[in-house]
């Protein structure tokens, strides 16, 4: 993986010095080389920070085609690229490098934007097309790799991270509307960021720009089938066998590298399945790295170690203490460019550091399985409420009560607590209220009560969910689908790219130049799972049934039977004598919070004061808003965000 930047101007010459400065701001993404190219007419330029994974000797970028009418910079990996490369060479294309990145250049030369349909992997790229005077920038189907853009004074700048745009002269200010909406579960539109005038190329989309104007087009979507199709019977055995074969192929492709490949391993089904499959394919034992927290309820070391033993992997536990989380919080935020809801992102940051320090550059991870196979408890709640027609209400209540009791750490975070409110606009648009929106609605109302009056006033009466649904293709992607699949789609367009793949994925890995590869978000795997009946995703009240069965031969019995547990670090609010709690206190009681102008200082302090007298459940739920506000304050300082 690497870092990319690009500038295209309709008025002025672009600055090669600024492009190089921006590429150097991404040195953590690509420490091996920072290079730039500018067109002879000066209207366009590309920059690249390289992390060498494939073709260590000749894979430098930007890369040009045969007549130098096209130039490209790529962040990511294209899998099975050798097959495409041979086909392109058979059609007369001449390659300058041995890297996987170059296939996108020649595919575009032949097919234009349709080239995206032939790419398989995690990627973001920018390609200057001299023939048409346009920059073409594409992002992978799920948003694994980041891609931002901004237009300033007739120049469109594109970059992997906001800090690189800042180096190109783009001012960094909070987008107050987006910031208001993210209090309701990161629900801003897929194209928005939390920074004014800075946008994302949404997952599964591409950008065309001449510098003055930018046009975004979709090339892929989940396309869940209509309800009567997903309810149709299928042969479960055949479906599991197809899924298993596709998973093995996805893992096999991601083991291809010119450097050693390792695995991140938790005590959950997802990463254990990846390690189990990878260990059967790999020619030698893999290394498995596991976070180990200093609080028993949040430590999965024993489960992970047992899986590593079964897979014949070399087990590397990485012990993390609360003081380490506190000391690294600001640095992790600098790399994430987004606030946190828990210190788990800092844990991932420290894990990636330990992995890189041990000499590993590439890891397989389990992210994406919950989003594909319906792993979270709110999907099961939706199943009981909306996908079990004709059931006995008393039995439904019994199932919901059992679900709540079995998921105490999800209360208020992934499951609602008490009454959820009407969410009337959502109900009118979708015909029901997905559990995750009901939960986010509760969170949002709690956070809204803490906002500074001057910040909140312009948004009186705003419905953040209605605003979100205005930006989703309700008619073609949601209407007529089963409730669980609608919830999967909404989560896949919001929290998956905006938090899971960012704060718990790419940003924390690339902070230390570690490339994460995600077999569960291979689009061929996802397209296989999308077609499955909901009953094969959730069987009874057991989540991820299809994955459990597909991976059963390679995982331990404990993992096979274990319920989903969210990846969370021990909450600061449970450790009121620790360094993380002290950092929270210092940040929120001092001038930092006041300077943001976003929250009512008095109300936040009152919340802080109540925490020590709360019971464990209440203190755990308070960790989310307090961590969010603390991290937002620290982020404003680290990125020098202006008012």
Backbone torsions as a table, in degrees:
resi	resn	phi	psi	omega
1	UNK	NA	157.8	-173.6
2	UNK	-146.1	-170.0	172.9
3	UNK	-125.0	140.6	-178.1
4	UNK	-127.5	150.6	172.9
5	UNK	-141.4	155.4	177.0
6	UNK	-156.8	147.7	174.2
7	UNK	-136.2	136.1	176.5
8	UNK	-134.7	126.8	-175.8
9	UNK	-120.0	141.8	174.4
10	UNK	-95.5	-4.2	-174.1
11	UNK	-126.4	-44.6	-167.4
12	UNK	-124.8	170.1	172.1
13	UNK	-75.1	141.0	175.6
14	UNK	-83.1	154.9	-174.0
15	UNK	-98.1	118.5	176.7
16	UNK	-66.8	-30.9	177.5
17	UNK	-65.2	-41.6	178.7
18	UNK	-67.2	-39.1	178.0
19	UNK	-63.0	-41.7	178.9
20	UNK	-66.8	-39.3	177.1
21	UNK	-61.5	-41.9	179.1
22	UNK	-65.7	-41.9	178.4
23	UNK	-62.2	-36.8	179.5
24	UNK	-71.3	-26.2	173.9
25	UNK	-66.3	-16.5	179.3
26	UNK	-105.1	22.7	-175.8
27	UNK	-60.3	-27.8	177.2
28	UNK	-65.8	-27.8	178.5
29	UNK	-80.9	-26.3	-177.3
30	UNK	-150.8	84.4	-176.1
31	UNK	-79.0	-10.0	-170.9
32	UNK	-81.6	-26.4	178.5
33	UNK	-169.6	145.1	172.2
34	UNK	-126.7	118.5	-174.4
35	UNK	-136.7	156.2	178.8
36	UNK	-135.7	160.0	172.4
37	UNK	-139.6	139.8	172.9
38	UNK	-129.3	144.3	178.7
39	UNK	-66.7	153.2	-177.6
40	UNK	-60.9	-31.3	179.2
41	UNK	-81.8	-9.9	174.5
42	UNK	83.2	0.2	-176.7
43	UNK	-80.0	-19.7	-173.3
44	UNK	-140.5	148.8	177.0
45	UNK	-156.1	152.5	-179.9
46	UNK	-129.5	148.6	176.0
47	UNK	-135.5	153.7	-173.5
48	UNK	-147.9	136.8	170.2
49	UNK	-114.8	120.2	-167.6
50	UNK	-103.1	131.3	166.0
51	UNK	-109.2	113.0	-172.9
52	UNK	-79.3	117.0	178.7
53	UNK	-124.0	-45.8	178.0
54	UNK	-123.8	137.9	-176.1
55	UNK	58.8	69.2	-175.5
56	UNK	-64.2	-26.5	-172.0
57	UNK	-88.2	-42.3	-169.5
58	UNK	-119.9	6.2	-171.1
59	UNK	-85.4	28.5	-177.8
60	UNK	-71.0	150.7	-179.0
61	UNK	-129.0	161.1	2.8
62	UNK	-64.7	152.7	179.5
63	UNK	-112.0	138.8	178.2
64	UNK	-110.1	155.7	173.8
65	UNK	-81.6	-171.8	-171.4
66	UNK	-61.2	-44.1	-178.0
67	UNK	-99.7	9.0	177.4
68	UNK	60.5	28.3	173.2
69	UNK	-85.4	-13.0	178.9
70	UNK	-128.9	139.7	174.7
71	UNK	-135.5	142.7	-174.6
72	UNK	-138.1	147.8	166.0
73	UNK	-127.5	139.1	-172.5
74	UNK	-130.8	138.8	169.5
75	UNK	-116.3	115.2	176.5
76	UNK	131.7	-165.1	-177.8
77	UNK	-133.1	137.1	170.9
78	UNK	-107.8	120.5	-175.4
79	UNK	-90.4	154.4	-177.4
80	UNK	59.0	30.3	-174.4
81	UNK	-67.8	-25.2	-178.3
82	UNK	-61.2	-37.5	179.6
83	UNK	-64.5	-45.8	179.7
84	UNK	-65.6	-40.3	-179.7
85	UNK	-59.8	-45.5	180.0
86	UNK	-62.3	-39.2	179.0
87	UNK	-64.5	-43.2	179.6
88	UNK	-65.5	-40.9	177.6
89	UNK	-63.7	-35.7	177.4
90	UNK	-64.9	-23.5	177.6
91	UNK	-93.4	8.8	173.0
92	UNK	101.1	1.6	-179.5
93	UNK	-75.5	141.0	179.1
94	UNK	-109.4	126.0	-177.0
95	UNK	-97.3	139.6	178.5
96	UNK	-91.8	-23.1	-175.4
97	UNK	-129.9	173.4	173.3
98	UNK	-104.3	11.6	-174.8
99	UNK	-82.4	159.2	176.0
100	UNK	-68.7	-27.1	-173.5
101	UNK	-60.5	-32.2	-170.7
102	UNK	-68.9	-19.7	-178.9
103	UNK	-63.6	-32.8	-179.9
104	UNK	-62.6	-36.6	-179.8
105	UNK	-62.0	-49.4	-175.6
106	UNK	-77.8	-31.3	172.7
107	UNK	-61.4	-43.1	178.6
108	UNK	-64.5	-37.5	179.7
109	UNK	-58.0	-36.7	-179.5
110	UNK	-88.0	-37.8	-166.6
111	UNK	-118.3	-6.3	-174.7
112	UNK	63.7	-143.0	-176.4
113	UNK	-61.9	-22.9	178.8
114	UNK	-64.5	-12.0	176.3
115	UNK	-56.4	-30.9	-177.4
116	UNK	-59.3	-31.9	-178.4
117	UNK	-69.1	-14.7	-178.3
118	UNK	-99.5	-2.2	-176.2
119	UNK	-96.5	137.8	-178.2
120	UNK	-129.2	116.1	179.0
121	UNK	152.1	-160.7	178.0
122	UNK	-112.4	119.6	-172.4
123	UNK	-161.5	157.1	163.0
124	UNK	-146.1	139.4	-178.6
125	UNK	-148.1	160.9	175.1
126	UNK	-131.2	130.1	-175.2
127	UNK	-129.8	122.4	176.1
128	UNK	-90.8	123.6	179.7
129	UNK	-106.1	100.9	-177.7
130	UNK	-66.2	-30.4	-177.0
131	UNK	-62.5	-41.7	-177.2
132	UNK	-105.2	-3.8	179.3
133	UNK	66.2	38.6	-175.6
134	UNK	-132.9	149.9	167.7
135	UNK	-98.2	130.4	177.7
136	UNK	-112.7	118.5	-177.9
137	UNK	-126.1	125.6	-177.0
138	UNK	-121.1	152.0	179.0
139	UNK	-128.8	147.2	-177.0
140	UNK	-62.0	169.2	-168.5
141	UNK	-65.8	-24.2	-173.0
142	UNK	-116.1	-5.3	-179.2
143	UNK	82.2	29.5	178.3
144	UNK	-64.6	-41.3	178.2
145	UNK	-101.8	136.2	-177.6
146	UNK	-78.6	153.3	176.6
147	UNK	-157.3	112.4	-177.8
148	UNK	-113.4	158.3	173.3
149	UNK	-150.7	156.6	177.1
150	UNK	-152.4	144.4	176.8
151	UNK	-110.2	121.7	-179.3
152	UNK	-133.2	119.4	176.2
153	UNK	52.1	47.7	175.2
154	UNK	78.0	10.4	177.5
155	UNK	-123.6	130.1	176.2
156	UNK	-98.6	123.9	177.7
157	UNK	-107.9	138.6	179.6
158	UNK	-127.6	139.8	-179.5
159	UNK	-159.8	160.7	177.9
160	UNK	-71.0	-29.3	-176.8
161	UNK	-140.1	157.1	-178.1
162	UNK	-64.3	-36.7	-177.9
163	UNK	-62.6	-27.9	176.0
164	UNK	-72.9	-37.4	173.9
165	UNK	-61.6	-38.8	177.8
166	UNK	-58.7	-41.8	178.6
167	UNK	-67.0	-22.7	177.0
168	UNK	-87.0	2.9	175.8
169	UNK	99.6	8.2	178.4
170	UNK	-81.5	123.7	179.5
171	UNK	-68.5	143.7	-178.0
172	UNK	-109.5	107.3	177.5
173	UNK	-133.3	150.6	176.1
174	UNK	-63.1	137.0	166.7
175	UNK	-88.1	105.1	-169.3
176	UNK	-67.1	-32.8	177.8
177	UNK	-66.3	-46.8	177.8
178	UNK	-64.4	-39.4	-179.7
179	UNK	-64.6	-37.2	174.7
180	UNK	-62.9	-44.9	-176.3
181	UNK	-66.9	-33.4	-176.7
182	UNK	-69.2	-14.1	172.5
183	UNK	-66.2	-19.2	177.2
184	UNK	-101.1	51.2	171.7
185	UNK	78.1	40.3	176.8
186	UNK	56.5	42.1	-171.1
187	UNK	-96.6	16.7	177.8
188	UNK	-67.8	162.9	-176.3
189	UNK	-56.8	146.5	-177.3
190	UNK	-56.0	-25.1	-178.7
191	UNK	-88.3	-8.6	-176.0
192	UNK	-89.6	159.8	165.7
193	UNK	-123.4	-178.5	177.1
194	UNK	-88.5	10.6	-179.5
195	UNK	-116.3	136.1	-174.9
196	UNK	-63.6	128.0	176.7
197	UNK	76.3	2.4	178.6
198	UNK	-111.9	126.1	-174.3
199	UNK	-119.9	162.1	172.8
200	UNK	-105.2	143.0	162.4
201	UNK	-73.8	116.0	-175.3
202	UNK	-63.5	158.3	175.0
203	UNK	-54.4	142.5	178.5
204	UNK	69.3	24.0	-177.5
205	UNK	-132.1	166.2	173.1
206	UNK	-135.9	158.2	-176.7
207	UNK	-115.6	138.2	169.5
208	UNK	-121.1	129.8	-179.5
209	UNK	-147.7	144.1	172.0
210	UNK	-105.1	7.3	-178.8
211	UNK	107.1	-45.4	-178.7
212	UNK	-86.1	-32.4	-176.0
213	UNK	-131.6	149.4	178.4
214	UNK	-129.8	133.1	179.0
215	UNK	-125.5	129.7	-177.5
216	UNK	-110.9	134.6	-178.7
217	UNK	-131.0	146.1	177.8
218	UNK	-90.9	140.2	174.8
219	UNK	-121.7	-8.8	-179.1
220	UNK	-153.2	147.3	171.7
221	UNK	-150.2	170.5	-174.8
222	UNK	-66.9	-40.2	177.0
223	UNK	55.1	53.3	173.3
224	UNK	-60.2	137.7	-178.5
225	UNK	-70.2	160.5	176.5
226	UNK	-62.8	157.1	-171.3
227	UNK	-57.4	-39.4	-176.9
228	UNK	-69.0	-21.2	177.1
229	UNK	-79.8	-45.1	-178.1
230	UNK	-69.3	-21.6	178.5
231	UNK	-84.6	-8.6	-179.5
232	UNK	-66.7	143.9	-178.4
233	UNK	-66.9	147.3	172.4
234	UNK	-139.1	163.5	178.8
235	UNK	-80.7	107.9	-176.0
236	UNK	-57.8	-39.5	-178.6
237	UNK	-63.4	-45.7	179.4
238	UNK	-64.3	-39.9	-179.7
239	UNK	-63.2	-42.0	179.4
240	UNK	-65.9	-40.8	179.5
241	UNK	-64.3	-41.3	177.2
242	UNK	-63.1	-44.0	179.8
243	UNK	-61.9	-45.3	-179.2
244	UNK	-59.4	-44.3	-179.5
245	UNK	-63.0	-40.7	-179.7
246	UNK	-67.8	-39.3	177.2
247	UNK	-63.4	-44.0	179.4
248	UNK	-61.5	-40.3	178.5
249	UNK	-64.5	-43.2	-179.6
250	UNK	-61.7	-41.4	178.6
251	UNK	-68.8	-44.3	-179.6
252	UNK	-57.0	-45.1	-179.8
253	UNK	-62.0	-34.0	-176.8
254	UNK	-83.6	-6.1	172.5
255	UNK	-84.9	-7.2	-178.7
256	UNK	-77.3	116.9	177.3
257	UNK	-164.6	159.6	175.8
258	UNK	-96.2	12.9	175.5
259	UNK	-135.5	164.0	-179.7
260	UNK	-62.4	147.4	179.0
261	UNK	-117.3	135.4	178.5
262	UNK	-124.8	-175.4	179.7
263	UNK	-130.6	141.3	164.7
264	UNK	-83.9	138.1	-174.2
265	UNK	-136.5	123.9	172.1
266	UNK	-112.0	-167.7	175.1
267	UNK	-94.9	20.6	-177.5
268	UNK	-102.4	164.2	-178.5
269	UNK	-59.4	-38.0	-169.5
270	UNK	-65.8	-59.6	-177.4
271	UNK	-68.8	-31.6	177.1
272	UNK	-65.5	-37.7	177.1
273	UNK	-64.2	-42.6	179.8
274	UNK	-62.4	-47.3	179.3
275	UNK	-62.3	-43.2	-179.6
276	UNK	-59.6	-45.3	179.7
277	UNK	-68.7	-46.5	-177.6
278	UNK	-61.2	-36.7	-178.5
279	UNK	-67.8	-27.9	175.9
280	UNK	-74.0	-25.9	-175.2
281	UNK	-93.5	-39.2	-172.8
282	UNK	-63.5	148.8	-177.5
283	UNK	-77.7	-18.7	-179.9
284	UNK	-144.0	163.4	-177.9
285	UNK	-57.6	138.6	178.7
286	UNK	-90.9	156.2	170.2
287	UNK	-88.4	140.3	177.5
288	UNK	-124.5	124.2	-176.1
289	UNK	-109.9	129.3	-174.2
290	UNK	-129.9	129.8	171.7
291	UNK	-71.6	138.1	176.6
292	UNK	-129.0	109.9	-178.6
293	UNK	-87.2	158.4	-176.2
294	UNK	-91.1	32.6	174.0
295	UNK	-140.5	122.3	-167.6
296	UNK	-55.6	-40.9	-176.1
297	UNK	-66.3	-16.1	-176.9
298	UNK	-114.6	7.8	-175.8
299	UNK	-105.7	124.5	-177.5
300	UNK	-113.5	19.9	-174.7
301	UNK	-58.2	-45.7	-174.7
302	UNK	-61.9	-43.7	179.2
303	UNK	-64.4	-42.8	-179.3
304	UNK	-66.2	-40.2	-179.2
305	UNK	-64.1	-38.5	177.7
306	UNK	-64.4	-39.7	177.9
307	UNK	-65.9	-42.4	179.0
308	UNK	-59.8	-40.8	179.0
309	UNK	-63.7	-44.3	179.4
310	UNK	-61.6	-36.6	-176.7
311	UNK	-85.7	-3.5	-178.6
312	UNK	68.9	26.9	-178.0
313	UNK	-92.1	156.0	173.6
314	UNK	-81.9	121.0	-171.4
315	UNK	-96.0	126.1	179.7
316	UNK	-124.9	95.4	175.6
317	UNK	-76.3	139.4	178.4
318	UNK	-115.9	96.8	-178.1
319	UNK	-72.3	134.9	-178.5
320	UNK	-127.3	130.6	176.9
321	UNK	-109.4	160.7	-176.2
322	UNK	-58.7	-35.5	-179.8
323	UNK	-62.7	-37.6	178.1
324	UNK	-65.0	-39.0	178.0
325	UNK	-61.0	-42.4	-179.7
326	UNK	-64.9	-44.5	-175.2
327	UNK	-68.8	-24.5	-176.9
328	UNK	-105.1	0.5	-175.6
329	UNK	-59.5	-47.9	-177.5
330	UNK	-63.7	-41.2	179.3
331	UNK	-65.3	-41.1	178.5
332	UNK	-62.9	-39.8	178.6
333	UNK	-64.6	-39.0	178.0
334	UNK	-56.5	-40.7	-178.7
335	UNK	-79.1	-32.2	-177.9
336	UNK	-75.6	-37.2	-175.1
337	UNK	61.6	18.6	177.5
338	UNK	-141.9	147.3	176.3
339	UNK	-67.3	162.5	178.9
340	UNK	-108.7	157.4	172.1
341	UNK	-106.4	-5.4	-179.4
342	UNK	-164.6	160.3	179.5
343	UNK	-77.1	7.7	178.6
344	UNK	-59.1	-33.5	178.5
345	UNK	-63.9	-36.0	177.7
346	UNK	-67.9	-37.3	175.0
347	UNK	-58.7	-43.4	178.7
348	UNK	-65.5	-36.7	176.8
349	UNK	-60.2	-46.3	-179.0
350	UNK	-70.1	-34.9	176.0
351	UNK	-62.0	-45.9	-179.4
352	UNK	-64.2	-36.4	177.0
353	UNK	-62.7	-45.6	-179.9
354	UNK	-63.3	-38.9	179.2
355	UNK	-64.5	-46.9	179.4
356	UNK	-64.0	-40.4	179.4
357	UNK	-63.2	-23.5	178.9
358	UNK	-87.4	0.2	175.7
359	UNK	97.9	9.9	-178.7
360	UNK	-99.0	135.8	178.2
361	UNK	-112.3	-18.7	-174.8
362	UNK	-129.2	130.9	177.7
363	UNK	-132.3	143.4	168.8
364	UNK	-89.4	138.3	-178.2
365	UNK	-129.2	165.3	-177.0
366	UNK	-99.8	6.5	-179.4
367	UNK	-58.7	145.0	175.9
368	UNK	102.7	-21.2	-177.3
369	UNK	-65.7	-41.7	179.5
370	UNK	-62.9	-33.9	-178.3
371	UNK	-77.2	-19.6	-178.6
372	UNK	-99.2	-43.1	-174.0
373	UNK	-99.3	9.9	177.8
374	UNK	63.6	59.5	-174.6
375	UNK	-85.7	-23.0	-173.3
376	UNK	-80.9	154.4	-177.4
377	UNK	-64.5	-25.3	180.0
378	UNK	-67.7	-25.8	174.8
379	UNK	-66.9	-38.8	178.8
380	UNK	-68.0	-36.1	176.7
381	UNK	-64.0	-41.4	176.5
382	UNK	-62.0	-38.4	178.8
383	UNK	-60.1	-46.1	-179.0
384	UNK	-66.3	-42.5	-175.0
385	UNK	-75.5	-35.8	-167.1
386	UNK	-126.8	-12.0	-175.7
387	UNK	-117.8	13.7	179.5
388	UNK	-127.4	63.6	-177.2
389	UNK	-58.4	140.0	174.9
390	UNK	81.4	4.2	-179.3
391	UNK	-74.5	158.8	177.1
392	UNK	-69.5	124.5	-179.3
393	UNK	-55.8	-36.3	179.9
394	UNK	-66.0	-38.3	178.1
395	UNK	-67.5	-39.4	178.0
396	UNK	-61.1	-43.0	178.7
397	UNK	-63.5	-39.5	178.3
398	UNK	-61.5	-42.6	178.7
399	UNK	-64.4	-42.4	-179.0
400	UNK	-67.0	-40.4	178.3
401	UNK	-63.2	-41.0	179.2
402	UNK	-66.2	-38.0	178.4
403	UNK	-62.8	-45.1	179.7
404	UNK	-63.8	-43.8	-178.5
405	UNK	-64.6	-32.8	-177.1
406	UNK	-82.9	-7.1	-176.1
407	UNK	-130.3	58.3	-176.0
408	UNK	-62.7	-34.5	-178.4
409	UNK	-74.2	-12.2	179.5
410	UNK	-91.0	-9.4	-178.2
411	UNK	-61.7	124.1	179.8
412	UNK	82.2	-14.6	179.2
413	UNK	-106.2	-49.1	179.3
414	UNK	-121.9	-8.4	176.1
415	UNK	-133.2	142.6	-180.0
416	UNK	-71.9	156.1	175.7
417	UNK	-117.9	114.4	180.0
418	UNK	77.1	-153.9	-178.4
419	UNK	-66.3	143.3	-174.6
420	UNK	-105.4	-6.6	-176.5
421	UNK	85.0	175.0	-171.2
422	UNK	-83.3	-38.7	-173.5
423	UNK	46.8	48.7	-168.4
424	UNK	-61.7	-40.0	-179.8
425	UNK	-63.9	-40.2	177.7
426	UNK	-62.6	-43.8	179.9
427	UNK	-62.1	-39.1	179.7
428	UNK	-67.1	-39.3	-175.1
429	UNK	-76.7	-45.0	-174.8
430	UNK	-97.8	-21.5	-175.9
431	UNK	90.4	-5.5	176.8
432	UNK	-160.8	171.0	177.8
433	UNK	-113.2	106.7	177.6
434	UNK	-55.2	142.3	-178.0
435	UNK	-55.2	-39.7	-176.9
436	UNK	-67.2	-33.9	176.7
437	UNK	-70.0	-37.3	175.8
438	UNK	-61.9	-41.4	179.0
439	UNK	-66.8	-45.8	177.9
440	UNK	-62.7	-33.8	177.7
441	UNK	-61.7	-41.9	176.1
442	UNK	-63.3	-46.3	178.9
443	UNK	-58.8	-45.4	-177.7
444	UNK	-62.1	-41.1	179.5
445	UNK	-66.5	-37.3	176.5
446	UNK	-64.6	-42.8	179.9
447	UNK	-70.2	-35.6	-179.2
448	UNK	-60.6	-34.3	179.6
449	UNK	-67.1	-18.2	-179.1
450	UNK	-95.5	-6.2	-175.4
451	UNK	-70.8	148.9	174.3
452	UNK	-67.4	136.6	-177.2
453	UNK	-53.9	-38.0	-178.3
454	UNK	-68.0	-32.8	176.9
455	UNK	-74.1	-40.7	-173.9
456	UNK	-77.5	-27.3	-171.1
457	UNK	-54.0	-45.4	-178.3
458	UNK	-64.9	-13.4	-174.0
459	UNK	-110.3	17.5	176.6
460	UNK	-60.5	125.3	-179.6
461	UNK	85.2	-2.4	-179.5
462	UNK	-72.6	135.6	174.4
463	UNK	-108.3	103.6	-175.0
464	UNK	-64.9	-30.2	179.8
465	UNK	-72.2	-39.7	176.3
466	UNK	-61.7	-42.1	178.5
467	UNK	-61.8	-40.6	177.9
468	UNK	-63.1	-49.4	-176.8
469	UNK	-63.3	-25.4	174.8
470	UNK	-63.0	-23.3	-177.2
471	UNK	-101.9	1.5	176.7
472	UNK	-107.0	153.4	-179.6
473	UNK	-83.3	76.9	-175.5
474	UNK	-60.0	-43.3	-173.9
475	UNK	-64.3	-41.7	-172.8
476	UNK	-102.2	-11.7	-177.1
477	UNK	-121.1	-16.6	-176.7
478	UNK	-120.4	-48.9	-175.5
479	UNK	-58.5	133.9	177.1
480	UNK	81.7	-1.9	178.1
481	UNK	-91.3	158.1	177.1
482	UNK	-64.5	151.6	-173.9
483	UNK	-57.2	-44.4	-179.3
484	UNK	-61.5	-40.3	179.2
485	UNK	-69.0	-34.3	174.5
486	UNK	-63.1	-42.0	178.8
487	UNK	-65.6	-40.0	176.0
488	UNK	-59.0	-41.3	-178.7
489	UNK	-65.7	-46.9	-178.9
490	UNK	-61.8	-45.0	178.0
491	UNK	-62.4	-39.4	-179.3
492	UNK	-68.0	-19.5	179.1
493	UNK	-98.4	-7.9	-175.1
494	UNK	-122.1	-81.1	-172.9
495	UNK	-69.6	-33.5	-179.9
496	UNK	-57.7	-59.4	-179.4
497	UNK	-75.2	-31.2	-171.1
498	UNK	-89.2	-9.3	178.4
499	UNK	-140.5	-58.3	-174.8
500	UNK	-59.2	-50.3	-176.6
501	UNK	-81.4	-10.1	-179.7
502	UNK	-103.3	-73.6	-176.7
503	UNK	-66.8	-29.3	-179.8
504	UNK	-108.9	9.2	-177.3
505	UNK	-135.1	-111.5	-170.9
506	UNK	-49.6	-47.7	-172.2
507	UNK	-66.2	-39.5	-178.5
508	UNK	-77.0	-28.4	176.5
509	UNK	-75.4	-49.5	-176.4
510	UNK	-73.2	-14.1	172.3
511	UNK	-57.1	-26.8	-180.0
512	UNK	-120.9	23.7	176.4
513	UNK	59.3	40.6	175.0
514	UNK	-109.4	130.7	-179.9
515	UNK	-93.7	119.4	175.5
516	UNK	-92.4	135.9	178.2
517	UNK	-122.3	133.8	-166.9
518	UNK	-119.9	91.5	-178.6
519	UNK	-59.7	-33.7	-177.5
520	UNK	-69.7	-18.0	177.0
521	UNK	-105.6	25.6	162.4
522	UNK	-68.3	128.1	-171.4
523	UNK	-65.7	-24.3	177.0
524	UNK	-72.1	-34.0	173.4
525	UNK	-64.3	-48.2	-177.5
526	UNK	-61.9	-43.8	-179.4
527	UNK	-64.8	-28.3	175.1
528	UNK	-70.5	-43.1	-176.7
529	UNK	-72.7	-36.7	-179.8
530	UNK	-54.4	-34.5	-176.4
531	UNK	-77.6	-15.2	-174.7
532	UNK	-70.6	145.4	171.8
533	UNK	-60.0	149.5	179.0
534	UNK	-55.7	-34.8	-178.6
535	UNK	-64.1	-16.8	175.7
536	UNK	-92.3	-12.2	173.1
537	UNK	-89.3	-45.1	176.6
538	UNK	-123.8	113.7	-179.2
539	UNK	-107.7	115.0	-170.9
540	UNK	66.1	-114.2	173.7
541	UNK	-122.4	24.3	177.8
542	UNK	-101.7	121.2	-176.1
543	UNK	-80.8	159.3	174.6
544	UNK	54.3	42.0	-176.6
545	UNK	-58.3	-46.2	-176.5
546	UNK	-62.0	-40.8	179.1
547	UNK	-67.3	-41.3	178.8
548	UNK	-56.7	-44.6	-177.3
549	UNK	-71.9	-38.7	-179.6
550	UNK	-66.0	-34.6	-175.9
551	UNK	-97.8	-2.1	-172.3
552	UNK	-52.8	-40.2	-178.4
553	UNK	-65.1	-17.5	-172.2
554	UNK	-116.7	9.2	178.7
555	UNK	-123.2	159.4	179.9
556	UNK	-72.4	161.0	177.9
557	UNK	-62.2	-37.7	179.1
558	UNK	-60.8	-42.6	179.4
559	UNK	-68.6	-40.4	-179.6
560	UNK	-59.1	-37.8	-174.6
561	UNK	-93.9	-9.8	-172.1
562	UNK	-76.7	139.2	175.2
563	UNK	-76.8	154.8	177.2
564	UNK	-58.7	130.9	172.8
565	UNK	-122.3	123.0	179.8
566	UNK	-59.8	145.2	175.6
567	UNK	-78.0	108.2	-179.5
568	UNK	-136.5	145.5	169.9
569	UNK	-84.8	157.1	176.0
570	UNK	-55.0	127.0	-177.2
571	UNK	-61.2	141.9	176.2
572	UNK	-60.7	-32.1	-176.5
573	UNK	-71.0	-11.2	175.1
574	UNK	-95.0	-2.0	-176.1
575	UNK	-130.5	64.4	-171.6
576	UNK	-73.6	4.3	171.2
577	UNK	-109.9	5.9	-172.9
578	UNK	-97.9	170.7	-176.5
579	UNK	-68.3	-32.4	-180.0
580	UNK	-68.0	-40.8	176.4
581	UNK	-65.4	-39.2	179.3
582	UNK	-64.4	-40.9	177.7
583	UNK	-62.6	-41.3	177.8
584	UNK	-60.8	-45.3	179.1
585	UNK	-60.9	-49.5	-177.2
586	UNK	-62.3	-40.5	-177.3
587	UNK	-68.9	-44.7	-172.5
588	UNK	-84.4	-25.1	178.6
589	UNK	-87.7	-15.2	-178.1
590	UNK	-89.6	-159.3	-175.7
591	UNK	-83.2	-14.4	-176.0
592	UNK	-58.2	-46.7	-179.2
593	UNK	-63.9	-41.7	-178.8
594	UNK	-61.6	-37.3	-175.7
595	UNK	-67.8	-24.8	179.9
596	UNK	-67.5	-32.7	-176.5
597	UNK	68.6	16.7	-174.5
598	UNK	-102.0	-28.4	-173.8
599	UNK	-126.5	152.9	177.2
600	UNK	-77.5	108.7	-173.0
601	UNK	-58.2	-42.5	-177.3
602	UNK	-63.1	-43.6	-178.6
603	UNK	-67.3	-37.4	178.7
604	UNK	-65.6	-41.5	178.9
605	UNK	-65.1	-38.3	177.2
606	UNK	-61.5	-38.4	177.3
607	UNK	-65.5	-44.9	177.3
608	UNK	-56.9	-43.6	-176.7
609	UNK	-66.0	-27.6	-177.7
610	UNK	-79.8	-22.6	-171.7
611	UNK	-56.0	-49.4	-175.6
612	UNK	-60.1	-23.7	-179.0
613	UNK	-92.3	-1.5	-178.1
614	UNK	-82.8	159.4	172.6
615	UNK	-76.8	174.1	-173.6
616	UNK	-60.4	-44.1	-178.5
617	UNK	-62.5	-43.8	-179.4
618	UNK	-67.0	-40.6	179.5
619	UNK	-65.5	-37.8	177.9
620	UNK	-62.2	-43.9	-179.3
621	UNK	-67.4	-28.2	178.9
622	UNK	-72.6	-17.5	-178.4
623	UNK	-63.4	-33.6	-176.8
624	UNK	-64.7	-58.0	-179.0
625	UNK	-64.6	-36.9	-177.8
626	UNK	-70.9	-38.4	176.0
627	UNK	-66.6	-40.0	178.9
628	UNK	-59.4	-50.7	-176.7
629	UNK	-67.1	-41.3	177.9
630	UNK	-59.6	-48.3	-176.9
631	UNK	-68.1	-34.4	177.3
632	UNK	-64.2	-40.4	177.8
633	UNK	-63.3	-46.3	-179.7
634	UNK	-66.0	-35.8	179.3
635	UNK	-65.4	-40.2	179.2
636	UNK	-59.5	-38.6	179.3
637	UNK	-71.8	-45.8	-175.0
638	UNK	-66.9	-36.2	-179.4
639	UNK	-94.2	2.3	-179.0
640	UNK	52.4	49.4	-179.7
641	UNK	-73.6	128.9	-177.7
642	UNK	-91.1	159.6	178.3
643	UNK	-72.3	NA	NA
